[in-house]
């Protein structure tokens, strides 16, 4: 049975992706403008008119960089990204805790559903500003989907199989892929930073020997600094390590899931798995905000 989360979770996921994309786009543009400005600052045209034009161009680029900096601060794309992802992950965790519970009688099922709705309300109230973040990403549908009701009423065997494949297995795969991706990106950007630093040394030596009229040393150094800032913004090393650790934690819980034989054991497993996923997200959030 295909997983069907609530429209709130889908809306939050879309909002997080959009805010993340805007945050990195504006950051990339700002760093690029600063690097280009540094290159232009080393250009010394022979004519007065040429120098004036270069100075005006530098002023325009610095103004654009300032506007981007202010836009990042005012728009708060990073805060929107963190809030939306926190909402999406919290709703997803609450959803699995709800559907993995056992309610043999209809009145118990309705009570459990009410408790789930209350928990979602508490999550939204706890994440201030969530309404603003989701405003541009509406999703149609009911909070408790048909899939959720069917899974809530499923047998122990069906619940366990679904949780093993669609939650634990899916999350392990996601963490492994993200760990590999960030590890590769870290190596690539380390190579770029090292190459630019070496290039700056070579350019400085050449300039000391030949005394070029164009001085690209500052530009190369600024470009190297921009790549360092970009690598730090993406936090490839931190994310690679935290995702790898999270995947290992879930593998241990996946092995434990094979020993589940009762509803009580399943519900305890779900609590432990969701706590592990929540712990990874808390670490991610604290590192992103630091």
N, C-alpha and C positions, 0 to 999 in steps of 0.2 A: 504494500500500500504506500503510495507516494506521500511524503511529508507535506502537510499543509498548515503552516503557522498562521497566526492571526494577522489581520491587515496591519495592526499596530507594529508588529515585528518587521513586516516587509517594508512598511513606511520608514521605520527607523533605520533599517539597513540601507535603503536608498538614500536617505538623508546623510548618513555617515559617509557613504561613498562619494556623494556630491561635494560635501564639505572638505573631505580629504583631498579630492582632486583640485578644488579651488585653492586650498592652502598651499599645496606643493607647486601649483602653477604660479601663484603670486610670488612665492619664495624663489622659484627658479628665475623668474623675470627680474626680480630685484637683484639677485646675485649676478646675473648676466649683465645688467646695466652698470653695476659697480665695476665689473671687470673691464667692460668696454670703455668706461670713463677713465680708468687707470691707464689703459693703452693710449687713449687720446691725449692724456696729460703729458705723455712723453714725446708728442709730436710738436716740433718747433718750425713752422713755416717761415720762409725767409722774408716774406712780405708782411707788412703791418695788417693788411686786409685779411690775409690768410690766418694770422694769429687771432684776429678778432673773431673770425668765423669759427675757429676751433674752440675758442673760449665760450662763444655763445652755444655751440653744440654741447660742450661739457656742462654748461649751466642747465640746458634743457634736459640732458640725461640725468643730472643730479636731481632736478625737480621731479622727473618721472619716478626716480627711485624713492624720493621722499613721499610722493603720492602713494606708491605701492606700500611703503612702510606704514603709512597712516591707514590705508585701506585694510591691511592685515590686522592692525590693532583695533580698528573700529568694527569691522565685519566679524571679527572673532571666529574665523573659520575653524581654528584649532579647537576652541571650546565647543563649537557646534559638532565637530567631528567626535570629540570625546563623549559628549552628552548623548549623541545619537547612537554611537556604538554601545555605550553602557546600557542604554534603554533596550536596544535590540538583544544584547546578550542576556540581560536580566529577564526579559520577557521569554526568551527561548528557554532559559533555565526553569522558570516558573511553569512553562508549558509542559516540559518533560516531567517535572515533579507531579503535576496534576494528572497527566495521563497514565503515569505508572502507579498511581494509587488504586486501591481496590474498594469498590462500592457495590456490594452484592444486591442491595435494595435500591429501588428508584429514589426514595427520599434521601438516602445517603449520597447518591450520585448528584442530586440537585444541590445538596449542601456542599459537597466538594466543589461543584462548579461555582457556587456563590463565593466560596473561600478563594478560588482562583481569581475571580473577577475582583474581589477585594484586594488581593495581593498585587494585581496589575495596577489598581488605583493607587496603592501605596508606593509602588515603584515610580509611577509618573509624578506623584507629589514630591517624592524624595529627589528626583532629578529636576531641579528648577530650570525653567527655560525650555523644557522639552517640547511644549506646545509650539513655541516660535520656530524651533528647529524643524518640526514636522510639517509646518504650514504649507510649504511648497512641494510636499511629496505625499499627497493623499492616496489612500488605498481603500477600495470598497470591500465590504464584507462584514461578517459578524466576528466578535471577539473570540467566541468558542466555535471553531470550525467543525464540519462534519467528521473530518479525519480525527480530530481530537476526541470527539464523543465516542467514535468507534474504538479507538485505541484505549480509551478509559474503560470501556466495557469488555475488552478482550481478555483472553485467558492468560494465565501466567506464562505459558510457553510462548504465545504470540507477543506478549509484552516484552519478554526477555530478548527474543530474537530481534524485535524491532529496535530495542535499545542498544543491543550489541552492534548492529549494522548501521542503523540510521543516526545514532548519536555518538557512541564511543568510537566505532570504526571510522565514521565520517570525520569526527573531530581529530582523531589521530592522523588521518590522511591529510587534513588541512594543515595541522601543525608541522608535519614532516615536509610538506611541499614548501611552506613558508620558511622553515629552517634552512632548507637547501637553497632556496632563492636568495635569502639574505646572506648566507654564507658566500655564495658566488658573487653577489653584488659587492660584498666587502672586499673580496680579492680584486675585483675589477677596479673599484675606486681607489684602493690602495696603490695599484699599479699606475693609475692616472695621476694621483697626487705625487707619487715618487718621480714619475717622468717629468711632470711640470716643475718640481723642485730642482731636478737635475738640469732641466732646460734653463731655469732662472740662473743657475750657476754659470752655465756655458755662455749665456747672453751677457752676463755681467763681465766675464773675462774678455769676451770679444769686444765689448764696448770699451773696456779699459785699454785695450790694445789699439783699436781702430778709431775710437771716438766718433761714432756715428752721430749724425744730426738728429736722427730719430732714436729716442731712448725707450726701448720696450721693457726695460728691467722691471719698472713698477707695474706694468700691465701683466707680465708673466707672474710676478709675485702675487698680484691681486687675484689672478685666475686660479693660482694654486690655493690661495686662501678661500676663494669661493667654493672650490671643490671640497676642501676640508669642511667648510660650513654646511654644504649640501650633504656630505656623508654623515655629519653629526646630526643633521635634521632627520635623516632617514633612519639613523641608529641601527645600521645593518648588523653590527656585532652583537649588541644587546638583544635584538630581536631574534637573531639566529640562536643564541644560547637559551633564551627563555622559552622559545618555541620547542627546541629540542628537549629541554627538561620537562616541559608540559606533556610532550608526546610520550616520554618514558614513564611519567606518572600514570598516564592513562593506559599504557600497556599493562602495567601491574594491575590496575583495576579491571582491565579487560580479561586478564587471566583469572581474577577472582570471580568474574561474572559467570564463569563456567561452573562454579560451585553453588550457584544460587538454586535453592530448592523450595523456597517458600515466599509468599508475598512480603513477609517482614524482611527477609534477606534482600529481596529486590528493592524495596523502598530504601533500605539502608545503603545499598549499592548506589542508587540514584542520588541520594544525598551526598555521598562521598565523591562521586564523579562530578556533580554540579559544583561542589565546593572546590574541587581541583581546577575546573574551568574558570570559576569565578576568581580564584586566586591568581591565575595567570593574567586575567584581564585587569585585576587590581594592580599587579606589578607593571603591566604595560602602561596603564594610565599614569601611575606615579612617575615612570621614566619619561613619558611623553611630556609631562608637565614640569619636569625638573630642568 
